[in-house]
């Protein structure tokens, strides 16, 4: 829940900048680098949580538009956990 809240805030800040055409309405690849505090959790759970957040925050019109996760990785950075996301048209 806390991760989702923080992710939502960051998504809304990106939307507020107004530098992009959001929400995305075409099929995309989502390259997500998940830097975690510890090597726990499964990729599918992380992907689904991120996809749900991207839709709820208005970054993508519908998370069904995320058709691939090429380049996504589950990594560890205990000092600076974060998620770096790149959406690319396919």
N, C-alpha and C positions, 0 to 999 in steps of 0.2 A: 504493500500500500504506500509506504513512504517513497520507494523508488518511483512508483507511478506518479505520485504527486510532484516530485522534483522534475521528472521527465516532462510532465505536462507544462510546468512553468517554463522550462527551456524551449519547448515547442511554441508556446504562445509568444515568447520573446522573439523568436525567429519570424513568426507571422507578423508581429507588430512592426518589424523593421521594414516590411513592405517591399523587399528587394526581389521577391520571387512570386511566381504565379501559383498561388496556393488556393485551394487544395489541388494536388496532382490528380488529374482525371484520366491518365493513360497508364498502361502497364509499365511497371518499373522493376528493376533489380534493386534490392536493398542490401548494400554492403554495410554490415554492422560489426564494429569491433567492440566486443564486450570486455572491458578491463575490470576484473572482479577483485574483491579483497582476498578471496580464497578460491581455490579450484573446486567449487561446488556448483550444483545445479546442472540441468541438461539444456542443450542448445535449443531444443524444440520449445521448452518453456520460456526461454529468453526471447526467442523469435516471436512467439505468440504475444507475449506481454508488450514487446515493442510495437508490433503490428497494431494491436488494439489501441495503444497510446497514440500512435501516428494518426489513426482514424479519428479517435475521440478529440484530438487536438486540432483537427482540420488540416493536417498536413497532407493526407491522402483522402480522397473522397470515400473510398472503401478499401479495407485492407486486402480484399480479394485482388486488387490491382498489383499487389506485390507478388510477382510470379516467379521470382528467384531470389536466392540469398548468396549469390556468388561472391566470394571474397570475404564472407563473414567469418569471424574467428572468436573463440572463447579464450581469453587471455587473462593474465593476472598482473595486477598492479596494486598491491596492498596500500601503498601510500596515496594513490590518486585513482580510486575506482571511478569509472565513467563509461559512457557508450558514445562512440563516434559513428555517425550515420551518414551515408551517402546514398542518395536516390538517383538512379540513372534510368532514362527511358530505354525500353527494349523494342 
